[in-house]
Amino acid sequence: MATFMTTEPLIRVEGLSKSFGSHLVLKDIDFAVNSGEVVTIIGASGSGKSTLLRCMNLLETPDSGHIWFHGEDLAADRVNINRLRERIGMVFQSFNLFNNMNVLDNCMLAPVTLHKMGRADAERLVRRNLEAVGLSDFVNAPATSLSGGQKQRVAIARALCMKPDLMLFDEPTSALDPEIVGEVLGVMRDLAAEGMTMVVVTHEMAFAKGVSDKVVFMDQGVIAEEGSPQEMFTAPRLPRTREFLSRYLEDQG
Amino acid sequence: MQRLAKLRSFVVDDHRYVFLGTSVVAAIGIWFSMQRRSALSLLAGAYTVEVCLYWFLMGWLALSAVALVLKLTHWDSYAEWSPLRRKPLSTIVRWLSYGVWATTAALFVDRAVMGFLSVTSTALAQDKNPSDFLSSIVYMVDKSWGIIAQGVLTTVGLSVMGTLIAFVLAIGLVFLRIQTIDRSDNDFVRFVKHAGVLFAKVYSTVVRGTPMMVQGMLIYFTGFGLLKGTGMTVSEIGAIWSTFVAGLVTISLNSTAYMMEVLRGGIEAVDPGQNEAARSLGLSQWQAMIKVVFPQGIKNAIPALSNELVVNIKDSSVLSVIGVFDLMFATKTVVGIYFKQVEMYAVAAVVYLCLTMVASWLLGKFARHLSVEPQPLTSVSDMTSTVGTVAGTGSSRYSLDRKRADAAQEAATFGTER
């Protein structure tokens, strides 16, 4: 028990279930992410991996189960979700930059509104984060004038401006042209190298294999198999995992 | 410009139905020449000129008859065979046809225009309402100019002020309407939100489900009764609760409901991802709405919102029943003086049409002005992302969002119908 306490994970999902109508999307999921860990969630479309990720900051409300984060249960009724969300960054497949703002205001909105940061301090913070994603020249560009890859990098910088403990990535490269996927993955690699705790839903198997500490394979609403990238990509236990990965590995080869 | 070029090519190059078309024009000219000359007729002193014009038109009819016979007898080979289709003659025929148009135009001015001016000036001079339709309109408008101008001013003031007030109220009401219960809300907040949504729903249903004429009556007489209850005299009440004020209140409250639905449609058409992104950063529902969703939603709604002004210009006419001195009331007043219903209501229709056309033209310019400086809604990179999403795994959710947006747009459109 004592050893368990010392390694209490940053976020821990316990018995999580979620259904859309009569369709059960997540079935009794148990899942934990330790501080500093990079976890990738892979699986076929409709296997529930995006829903699991969206439950982790309550963009989807789970039907039952618990999500422990900093000693509080996110899934509890009437929890102050806004305060907890400040510490969980989220990056979406479709970027979701605020279309009515420029890059600076996109990144500054949350720190200024929620952390009561002064505009000058906030601007310095934004510039530092934009530099990290290689977009310091675009501070004043309207959000809609950027390319897909640039938008996604701004979205990452925007999330980082809240100094989150955990970053969630929901298929961050699926909406991008193949030749600009690399620029976003590069930023994510840097972030992982700096020790950020990340949960990444992705179809980029090379990223999953090269960057993550743990790979989770989801199938039909359950975690079918999880393990280190070495185990998962060389000797998966289940035939279903082998079948899924073989298709992706063939594509790569 | 292109239409002009087309017309030019039809007149100069094709000139195909020259006889068929211009013989009708010539016949009309002959009919004009047989009308009585008025006192102001320009040709009154030039009898010879008029006889020449008459016989020119008759001659053209005869020539057309010849051409018709030739066409009927040589149906298939007419184009190659007829001398009227060959170079020297065809050029002359073309110039003559222009002459036919000019002649008919001259006769039209002499008989119709000068006749109208003659009747009108006589009527104005003798102060007697003429029986002629157009002259009568000119006479009555000239005599009751002040009444009509006051009516137009009232209508414009009522609809512009009513629309602006309604816009402000609608923004407040739509914020009540679109509230949703958030997990972190306590019981009191939940109750207030439920009450707000319910109020907005009931308001919208009641106002959109009853005629504005009835609303006007209710509001006017309710206000009147309440003030009467305080012991004020009728003239004192009239000073603060005039028909204009009652009308303004009616039109504002009525338009609020429609504008609220339009705004709601605009807000619901904003990509749900915008709200999700704001919430994921930790912003509250209210902060996300104010800072992110609403600014985009109101932009979606601007075309339909500005349409409300046009609707209000027209619909303010029903407020004449409570005695608001708008254009409709002014028209009725003039009708009461002269008993010329068709003439005066035709005038009212034309004035309303002019007002609405000017309003929609100005609003169109305003909307274009607004959408120039902000960004276009779909840029090239958005297109790429759409394609990517559809090809990727999120396709079902994305298309669902689109459907929801379309439905919201439909709701907005439906909301403006009356």
Chai-1 contact restraints between the chains, C-beta under 6 A:
chainA,res_idxA,chainB,res_idxB,connection_type,confidence,min_distance_angstrom,max_distance_angstrom,comment,restraint_id
A,S45,B,T393,contact,1.0,0.0,6.0,A-B,restraint_1
A,N57,B,S280,contact,1.0,0.0,6.0,A-B,restraint_2
A,L59,B,E276,contact,1.0,0.0,6.0,A-B,restraint_3
A,N80,B,S184,contact,1.0,0.0,6.0,A-B,restraint_4
A,I81,B,R183,contact,1.0,0.0,6.0,A-B,restraint_5
A,I81,B,S184,contact,1.0,0.0,6.0,A-B,restraint_6
A,N82,B,G282,contact,1.0,0.0,6.0,A-B,restraint_7
A,N82,B,S284,contact,1.0,0.0,6.0,A-B,restraint_8
A,R85,B,G282,contact,1.0,0.0,6.0,A-B,restraint_9
A,E86,B,G282,contact,1.0,0.0,6.0,A-B,restraint_10
A,M90,B,S280,contact,1.0,0.0,6.0,A-B,restraint_11
A,Q93,B,G394,contact,1.0,0.0,6.0,A-B,restraint_12
A,S94,B,G273,contact,1.0,0.0,6.0,A-B,restraint_13
A,S94,B,S385,contact,1.0,0.0,6.0,A-B,restraint_14
A,N96,B,G273,contact,1.0,0.0,6.0,A-B,restraint_15
A,N96,B,A277,contact,1.0,0.0,6.0,A-B,restraint_16
A,F98,B,V292,contact,1.0,0.0,6.0,A-B,restraint_17
A,N99,B,Q296,contact,1.0,0.0,6.0,A-B,restraint_18
A,N100,B,P295,contact,1.0,0.0,6.0,A-B,restraint_19
A,N100,B,Q296,contact,1.0,0.0,6.0,A-B,restraint_20
A,A110,B,L281,contact,1.0,0.0,6.0,A-B,restraint_21
A,T113,B,Q287,contact,1.0,0.0,6.0,A-B,restraint_22
A,L114,B,G282,contact,1.0,0.0,6.0,A-B,restraint_23
A,P142,B,Q375,contact,1.0,0.0,6.0,A-B,restraint_24
A,T144,B,Q375,contact,1.0,0.0,6.0,A-B,restraint_25
A,T144,B,S379,contact,1.0,0.0,6.0,A-B,restraint_26
A,S147,B,S381,contact,1.0,0.0,6.0,A-B,restraint_27
A,G148,B,S381,contact,1.0,0.0,6.0,A-B,restraint_28
A,G148,B,T384,contact,1.0,0.0,6.0,A-B,restraint_29
A,G148,B,S385,contact,1.0,0.0,6.0,A-B,restraint_30
A,S174,B,G392,contact,1.0,0.0,6.0,A-B,restraint_31
A,A175,B,S385,contact,1.0,0.0,6.0,A-B,restraint_32
A,A175,B,G388,contact,1.0,0.0,6.0,A-B,restraint_33
A,A175,B,T389,contact,1.0,0.0,6.0,A-B,restraint_34
